[in-house]
């Protein structure tokens, strides 16, 4: 019992030298902790149990001392360097009161910070809401502006649609005006107006059909007598009656039309009268004047030169390039239509259809440069092949030879195609004089079945065959009806076999009136050049080869006509006939 009491006194509060578990609360962070080792004399040696208990308690005190040091460091960090001085004895309450007051201050600060943060958040929320309201206001204003802009765009589109509609109306009105006053516009290009109101209505119908089909329709016009009658009604009664009786031409015409009529008149006069007039003049001079020697000199020139038409002719480009031929081409007008390229490294036989009365299209294309052949087919030299009898007429033969014309004989073609070199284009009117007797307006009749000589020549020389069709060639003259078997036709056939020339009874218009004359009508001629049919040269072609090439050519000319009749034919319903 005494040992237990001594132990309690030793471990209790009565001994100031003994460290108690709560002594760290009574000391400051700067107060040293003194651990006094126990004096061995003070230790009670009552047995092994007391010694073991003392040792364990000493170890426990050391562990608690280390824990106290750690706690002091934590408290020192939490107090931000503040020193709390506590006494070693009995100030535990002050320590806890300081801690609690600090906690309260911290809590108050936290509450203050929280309050200020809430106020700041509330203010920011209010500002954000005000900004949102302002943004919504701007967005609504923007939407309103966009709606106004859309309304303005719709108004602009509506205005554009109205403008397009007005433009379409204006174009339609212009088209109507062009259709109604086409004679004025086409006169400047060499055209006249339709013959009758019914023909004009037919032309308008064809124009509308071509627009629906998406094809091109070339306007084909002639002089409009109905409109001329209305012109005569405006004149005084006597002048109007005489003008209507004679069908006089208007007094006021553009100068170019006067020049065009003059050019065609000279061409027709040279063909019909130049040879006969020159022959009569030479005979008269030889028999009745002192200038007989002029006729004799010409005869000496003529006899050795009469075969020049079979030896390539005598071309003079100065004559071919006369400005007169441009007026001649613009009178109808005559236009050259190119559908394919022709290589100048080959020779060509250009087969022209139909013959017409005087082959005006072939003459203008190959005997002159009125339609700019040299620019359309550069590198090709054109030759017009015609009847040899035309080169027997004095003076006219020289004029005709200067244009590049030669005779349509075998010797002439052999000379041109058999020579070295290439780039020669020989125009041959295949139908010849017999075909001219069947050339009536509104009819396409080709004499081709019995004419195979051109195919043989192409095979012999390896020349390509080129089909050509002159749309409108049969419309420039009226011809007296001469059906086969009639008296007129029998007389014409007999004279044609006798002289080689077909005596066509044709009628055109005059220079100052439109009733009758030798001047052709102003109706356009479109010379369409087709694709070439290339052949290999055969020195002695067989009948089968000639017939096969002839059949190929017939098919090609029919295809050419059918392909372009909707564009260039006056009446595309007229079929092509081959006899």
C-alpha positions in Angstrom: 0.0 0.0 0.0 2.8 2.4 0.8 4.5 1.6 -2.5 1.2 2.3 -4.3 0.9 5.6 -2.5 4.4 6.6 -3.1 3.9 5.8 -6.8 0.8 8.0 -6.9 2.6 10.8 -5.2 5.5 10.4 -7.6 3.3 10.4 -10.7 0.8 12.9 -9.3 0.7 16.6 -9.0 2.5 16.8 -5.7 5.8 16.4 -7.4 6.7 19.4 -9.4 9.6 17.7 -11.2 7.4 15.1 -12.8 6.0 16.1 -16.3 2.3 15.7 -16.6 0.4 15.1 -19.8 -1.2 18.5 -19.7 1.9 20.4 -19.0 2.2 21.5 -22.7 -1.0 23.5 -22.3 0.6 25.5 -19.5 3.8 26.4 -21.4 4.3 28.7 -24.3 6.0 27.9 -27.4 9.2 29.5 -26.0 9.1 27.8 -22.6 11.5 24.9 -22.5 10.3 21.7 -21.4 12.5 20.2 -18.7 12.5 16.6 -18.1 14.4 15.8 -14.9 15.6 12.2 -14.7 14.5 10.5 -11.6 17.0 10.1 -8.9 17.7 6.4 -8.3 17.3 7.0 -4.6 13.7 8.2 -5.2 12.8 5.2 -7.2 11.1 2.5 -5.1 12.6 -0.8 -5.5 9.7 -2.8 -4.2 9.9 -5.3 -7.0 10.1 -6.0 -10.7 6.6 -4.8 -11.4 7.2 -1.3 -10.1 10.4 -1.0 -12.2 8.6 -2.1 -15.4 5.8 0.3 -14.8 8.2 3.2 -14.3 10.1 2.4 -17.5 6.9 2.2 -19.6 5.6 5.5 -18.2 8.9 7.2 -19.0 8.6 6.0 -22.6 5.0 7.2 -22.8 6.1 10.6 -21.6 8.7 10.9 -24.3 6.2 10.1 -27.0 3.8 12.6 -25.6 6.6 15.2 -25.5 7.3 14.7 -29.2 3.5 15.0 -30.0 3.4 18.2 -28.0 6.2 19.6 -30.1 4.4 18.8 -33.3 1.2 20.3 -31.9 3.0 23.5 -31.0 4.3 23.8 -34.5 0.8 23.4 -35.9 -0.6 25.9 -33.5 2.2 28.3 -34.4 1.4 28.1 -38.1 -2.4 28.5 -37.5 -1.9 31.5 -35.3 0.2 33.3 -38.1 3.2 33.8 -35.9 1.4 35.0 -32.9 2.9 34.0 -29.6 0.6 32.9 -26.9 2.3 33.1 -23.5 0.8 30.7 -21.1 2.1 30.0 -17.8 3.2 26.5 -16.8 0.5 26.2 -14.2 -3.3 26.6 -14.5 -3.9 28.8 -17.6 -5.6 26.2 -19.7 -8.9 28.2 -19.9 -7.2 31.2 -21.4 -5.7 29.1 -24.1 -9.0 27.7 -25.1 -10.7 31.2 -24.9 -8.0 32.6 -27.3 -8.6 29.8 -29.7 -12.4 30.2 -29.6 -12.1 34.0 -30.0 -9.9 33.5 -33.0 -12.4 31.1 -34.4 -15.2 33.6 -33.9 -13.2 36.3 -35.6 -12.4 34.0 -38.5 -16.1 33.0 -38.7 -17.1 36.7 -38.6 -14.6 37.4 -41.3 -16.0 34.5 -43.3 -19.5 35.7 -42.8 -18.5 39.2 -43.8 -16.7 37.8 -46.9 -19.7 35.6 -47.7 -22.0 38.6 -47.4 -19.9 40.8 -49.6 -19.6 37.9 -52.1 -23.3 37.5 -52.2 -23.8 41.2 -52.7 -21.2 41.1 -55.5 -22.8 38.1 -57.1 -26.2 39.7 -56.8 -24.8 42.9 -58.4 -23.2 40.9 -61.2 -26.4 39.0 -61.8 -28.3 42.3 -62.1 -25.7 43.7 -64.5 -25.7 40.4 -66.5 -29.5 40.5 -66.6 -29.4 44.1 -67.8 -26.9 43.1 -70.5 -29.1 40.2 -71.5 -32.1 42.5 -71.8 -30.0 45.0 -73.9 -28.8 42.1 -76.1 -32.4 40.8 -76.5 -33.4 44.4 -77.4 -30.6 44.6 -80.0 -31.5 41.2 -81.3 -35.2 42.1 -81.7 -34.1 45.3 -83.5 -31.8 43.3 -85.7 -34.6 40.9 -86.6 -36.8 43.8 -87.4 -34.1 45.2 -89.6 -33.7 41.8 -91.3 -37.4 41.6 -91.9 -37.4 45.1 -93.3 -34.4 44.1 -95.5 -36.3 41.0 -96.7 -39.3 43.2 -97.5 -37.1 45.5 -99.5 -35.5 42.6 -101.3 -38.9 41.2 -102.2 -39.8 44.6 -103.4 -36.6 44.7 -105.5 -37.3 41.3 -106.9 -40.9 42.3 -107.7 -39.6 45.4 -109.4 -37.1 43.2 -111.4 -39.8 40.9 -112.4 -41.9 43.8 -113.5 -39.0 45.1 -115.4 -38.3 41.8 -117.1 -42.0 41.5 -118.0 -41.8 45.0 -119.5 -38.7 44.0 -121.4 -40.4 40.9 -122.8 -43.3 43.1 -123.8 -40.9 45.5 -125.5 -39.1 42.7 -127.3 -42.5 41.2 -128.4 -43.5 44.7 -129.6 -40.1 45.1 -131.4 -40.6 41.7 -133.0 -44.0 42.7 -134.2 -42.7 45.9 -135.5 -39.8 44.0 -137.3 -42.3 41.6 -138.7 -44.6 44.4 -139.8 -41.9 46.7 -141.2 -39.5 44.0 -142.4 -39.4 45.5 -145.8 -37.6 48.6 -144.5 -34.9 46.6 -142.6 -34.4 44.0 -145.2 -34.2 46.5 -148.1 -30.9 47.7 -146.6 -29.6 44.1 -146.9 -30.8 43.6 -150.4 -34.1 41.9 -149.6 -37.6 42.9 -150.5 -40.9 42.1 -148.8 -43.2 39.1 -149.4 -45.3 39.0 -152.5 -48.6 39.0 -150.7 -50.1 39.3 -147.3 -50.8 35.6 -147.3 -47.1 34.9 -147.9 -46.1 37.2 -145.1 -48.5 35.4 -142.7 -46.9 32.1 -143.9 -43.5 33.4 -143.1 -44.5 34.5 -139.6 -45.9 31.1 -139.0 -42.7 29.5 -140.0 -40.7 31.8 -137.8 -42.8 30.8 -134.8 -42.4 27.1 -135.6 -38.7 27.4 -136.0 -38.5 29.1 -132.5 -40.4 26.3 -131.0 -38.1 23.7 -132.6 -35.0 25.7 -131.7 -33.9 25.9 -135.4 -32.8 28.9 -137.4 -35.0 30.3 -140.1 -33.5 32.6 -142.7 -36.0 35.2 -143.9 -36.8 34.9 -147.5 -38.5 37.9 -149.1 -39.4 39.4 -152.4 -41.2 42.5 -153.6 -44.5 43.1 -151.8 -47.1 44.2 -154.3 -49.9 44.8 -151.7 -47.7 47.4 -150.0 -46.8 49.0 -153.3 -50.5 49.4 -154.1 -51.0 51.2 -150.8 -48.1 53.4 -151.8 -49.8 54.2 -155.1 -53.0 55.1 -153.3 -51.1 58.0 -151.7 -50.2 59.5 -155.0 -52.4 61.8 -157.1 -55.0 59.9 -159.0 -53.5 60.1 -162.5 -49.9 59.4 -161.4 -51.1 56.5 -159.1 -53.2 55.0 -162.0 -50.2 55.0 -164.4 -47.8 53.8 -161.7 -50.2 51.0 -160.8 -50.6 50.0 -164.4 -46.9 50.0 -165.1 -45.9 48.8 -161.6 -43.2 51.5 -161.4 -40.4 51.3 -158.9 -40.4 53.9 -156.1 -38.5 57.0 -157.1 -36.7 57.3 -153.7 -34.4 54.3 -153.3 -31.0 54.0 -151.5 -28.0 54.4 -153.7 -26.7 50.9 -153.0 -29.9 49.4 -154.4 -29.3 51.4 -157.6 -25.8 50.0 -157.8 -27.0 46.5 -157.2 -29.6 46.7 -160.0 -27.0 48.1 -162.3 -24.5 45.3 -161.6 -27.1 42.6 -162.3 -28.3 44.4 -165.5 -24.7 44.4 -166.8 -24.3 40.7 -166.0 -27.5 39.8 -167.8 -26.8 42.1 -170.8 -23.3 40.7 -171.2 -24.7 37.1 -171.2 -27.6 37.8 -173.6 -26.3 40.5 -175.9 -22.5 40.9 -175.7 -21.5 38.0 -177.9 -24.1 38.7 -180.6 -23.4 42.4 -180.6 -19.6 41.9 -180.8 -20.0 39.5 -183.8 -22.2 41.9 -185.6 -19.8 44.8 -185.0 -16.8 42.8 -186.3 -18.7 41.8 -189.5 -19.8 45.4 -190.0 -16.3 46.8 -189.6 -14.8 44.2 -192.0 -17.4 44.8 -194.7 -18.4 48.4 -194.5 -15.7 50.5 -192.8 -12.1 51.3 -193.3 -11.3 49.5 -190.0 -11.6 46.1 -191.6 -8.1 45.3 -190.5 -9.2 45.4 -186.8 -11.6 42.6 -187.5 -8.9 40.7 -189.4 -6.4 41.1 -186.5 -9.0 39.8 -184.0 -9.7 36.8 -186.3 -5.9 36.0 -186.3 -6.0 36.1 -182.5 -9.2 34.1 -182.2 -8.3 31.1 -184.3 -5.2 29.8 -182.4 -6.7 30.9 -179.0 -10.1 29.2 -179.4 -9.0 26.1 -177.4 -7.8 28.0 -174.4 -11.0 27.2 -172.6 -9.8 23.5 -172.6 -6.3 24.4 -171.3 -7.1 26.0 -168.0 -8.5 29.3 -169.3 -7.0 32.8 -168.7 -7.7 34.0 -165.2 -7.4 37.7 -164.3 -7.9 38.3 -160.6 -8.3 42.0 -161.2 -11.6 41.3 -163.0 -12.7 38.8 -160.3 -12.2 41.4 -157.6 -14.2 44.2 -159.1 -16.4 45.9 -156.6 -19.2 45.4 -159.1 -19.5 41.8 -158.0 -20.1 42.7 -154.4 -23.2 44.7 -155.6 -24.2 41.8 -157.7 -24.1 39.4 -154.7 -26.0 41.8 -152.5 -28.8 42.3 -155.1 -30.4 38.8 -154.4 -28.4 38.5 -152.0 -26.2 35.4 -152.6 -24.6 33.9 -149.5 -22.0 31.1 -149.2 -22.7 28.7 -146.5 -19.8 26.6 -145.3 -20.6 23.4 -143.5 -17.1 21.8 -143.5 -13.4 22.4 -144.1 -11.9 21.6 -147.5 -8.2 20.6 -147.4 -6.2 22.5 -150.0 -4.0 19.4 -150.4 -6.8 17.7 -152.5 -8.6 18.5 -155.8 -12.3 18.8 -155.8 -15.2 18.5 -158.2 -17.9 20.8 -156.8 -21.3 19.7 -158.1 -23.8 22.5 -158.1 -27.6 22.0 -158.0 -30.0 23.1 -159.4 -29.1 24.7 -162.6 -31.7 27.5 -162.5 -32.1 29.8 -165.5 -28.6 31.2 -165.6 -26.9 29.6 -162.5 -26.6 32.9 -160.8 -25.3 31.4 -157.5 -22.6 29.3 -159.2 -21.4 32.3 -161.3 -21.2 34.6 -158.3 -19.4 32.0 -156.1 -16.9 30.6 -158.6 -16.5 33.2 -161.4 -16.1 36.2 -159.0 -15.1 36.9 -155.5 -18.4 38.5 -154.6 -19.1 36.1 -151.8 -15.5 36.1 -150.6 -14.6 32.5 -151.7 -10.9 33.3 -151.1 -11.5 34.0 -147.4 -14.0 31.2 -146.9 -11.8 28.5 -148.5 -8.3 29.8 -148.5 -5.8 27.8 -150.6 -8.5 26.6 -153.1 -8.6 28.0 -156.7 -12.1 28.1 -158.0 -13.0 27.3 -161.7 -16.5 27.5 -163.2 -17.2 24.8 -165.8 -19.8 25.8 -168.4 -20.8 25.1 -172.0 -18.0 25.3 -174.6 -20.3 27.1 -177.0 -20.1 30.2 -174.7 -16.4 30.6 -175.6 -17.1 30.9 -179.3 -18.7 34.3 -179.0 -16.2 37.2 -179.7 -15.3 39.5 -176.9 -17.7 37.8 -174.5 -15.3 34.8 -174.4 -12.4 37.1 -173.3 -14.6 38.6 -170.6 -15.7 35.2 -169.4 -12.2 33.8 -169.4 -10.9 36.5 -167.2 -13.4 35.4 -164.5 -11.7 31.9 -164.4 -14.4 30.1 -166.3 -13.4 27.1 -168.5 -15.4 24.6 -170.6 -17.1 21.6 -169.1 -15.4 19.1 -171.4 -13.4 16.0 -170.7 -10.2 17.6 -172.1 -10.6 20.6 -169.8 -11.2 18.6 -166.7 -8.3 16.2 -167.6 -6.0 19.3 -168.0 -7.0 20.8 -164.6 -7.0 17.6 -162.6 -4.2 15.8 -164.3 -1.6 18.5 -163.7 0.8 18.4 -160.8 -0.3 20.2 -157.7 -3.6 20.4 -155.8 -6.0 22.9 -154.4 -8.3 23.2 -157.5 -12.0 23.4 -157.0 -13.9 22.7 -160.3 -17.6 23.8 -160.2 -19.7 21.6 -162.5 -23.4 22.3 -162.8 -24.3 18.6 -163.2 -27.9 19.0 -164.5 -26.8 21.1 -167.5 -29.0 22.9 -170.0 -31.8 20.2 -169.9 -32.3 20.8 -166.2 -32.8 24.5 -166.7 -36.0 23.8 -168.6 -37.5 22.2 -165.4 -36.4 25.0 -163.1 -39.7 26.5 -161.9 -40.4 28.3 -158.6 -41.6 25.9 -155.9 -40.1 22.8 -157.6 -36.8 20.9 -157.1 -36.2 18.6 -160.0 -32.6 17.4 -160.6 -31.4 15.6 -163.8 -28.9 13.2 -162.3 -29.8 9.6 -163.1 -28.2 9.5 -166.5 -25.3 11.8 -165.7 -22.4 9.7 -164.4 -19.5 11.3 -166.2 -18.5 13.4 -163.2 -18.2 10.3 -161.1 -15.9 8.7 -163.7 -13.7 11.8 -163.8 -13.5 11.8 -160.0 -12.3 8.1 -160.0 -9.8 8.6 -162.7 -8.1 11.5 -161.0 -8.8 10.7 -157.3 -10.7 14.0 -156.9 -13.2 14.3 -154.1 -16.9 15.0 -155.0 -18.5 17.8 -153.0 -22.3 18.2 -153.2 -23.6 21.8 -153.3 -27.2 23.1 -153.3 -28.3 26.6 -154.2 -31.5 27.2 -152.2 -33.5 29.8 -154.0 -31.9 29.4 -157.4 -35.2 28.4 -159.0 -37.0 31.4 -157.5 -35.2 34.3 -159.1 -37.1 34.0 -162.4 -40.5 32.9 -163.5 -40.6 30.5 -166.5 -43.4 29.7 -168.9 -45.2 26.5 -168.1 -43.6 23.8 -170.3 -44.6 20.3 -169.1 -43.1 17.4 -170.9 -45.1 16.5 -174.0 -46.3 20.1 -174.6 -45.7 22.0 -177.8 -43.5 24.5 -176.0 -41.4 21.8 -174.5 -40.9 19.9 -177.8 -39.7 23.1 -179.5 -37.3 23.8 -176.6 -35.9 20.3 -176.7 -35.3 20.4 -180.4 -33.4 23.8 -180.2 -31.4 22.5 -177.2 -30.2 19.5 -179.1 -29.4 21.6 -182.1 -27.4 24.5 -180.5 -26.6 23.1 -177.1 -28.3 26.0 -175.3 -31.7 25.6 -173.7 -34.1 28.3 -174.9 -35.8 29.1 -171.6 -38.8 31.5 -171.8 -38.3 33.3 -168.5 -39.6 36.5 -167.1 -38.2 38.8 -164.4 -38.6 42.4 -163.5 -37.4 45.6 -165.1 -35.1 48.4 -164.0 -37.7 51.0 -163.3 -40.8 48.8 -163.0 -41.6 45.5 -161.5 -44.0 44.0 -164.1 -41.6 42.5 -166.6 -38.0 42.5 -167.7 -34.8 40.5 -167.8 -33.6 41.6 -164.3 -34.1 38.7 -161.8 -36.2 39.1 -158.7 -34.6 40.0 -155.4 -34.8 36.6 -153.8 -31.9 35.3 -151.8 -29.8 32.4 -152.9 -27.9 30.3 -150.3 -25.1 28.2 -151.7 -24.6 25.4 -149.2 -21.3 23.5 -149.5 -21.6 19.9 -148.2 -19.0 17.4 -147.0 -16.6 15.9 -149.6 -16.7 12.3 -150.7 -13.1 11.2 -151.0 -12.2 8.5 -153.5 -9.1 6.6 -154.5 -7.7 7.2 -158.0 -8.5 4.4 -160.5 -7.0 4.9 -164.0 -9.6 2.7 -165.7 -12.7 2.6 -163.4 -15.3 -0.2 -164.0 -19.0 0.4 -164.5 -19.6 -1.0 -161.0 -17.2 1.4 -159.4 -18.7 4.3 -161.3 -22.3 3.3 -160.4 -21.4 2.8 -156.7 -19.9 6.3 -156.5 -22.8 7.7 -158.3 -25.2 6.2 -155.8 -23.2 7.5 -152.9 -23.3 11.0 -154.4 -27.1 10.9 -154.9 -27.6 9.9 -151.3 -25.3 12.7 -150.2 -27.1 15.5 -152.2 -30.5 14.3 -150.9 -29.2 14.4 -147.3 -27.8 17.8 -147.8 -31.1 19.2 -149.1 -33.1 17.6 -146.3 -30.7 18.8 -143.6 -30.8 22.4 -144.6 -34.2 22.9 -146.2 -35.8 24.0 -142.9 -33.3 26.8 -142.7 -32.9 28.0 -146.2 -35.7 26.7 -148.4 -38.6 29.0 -149.1 -41.0 26.1 -148.8 -39.4 23.1 -146.9 -42.4 20.9 -147.8 -41.2 20.7 -151.4 -39.5 17.3 -151.9 -36.4 16.8 -154.0 -36.8 14.8 -157.1 -34.1 13.0 -159.1 -34.8 12.1 -162.7 
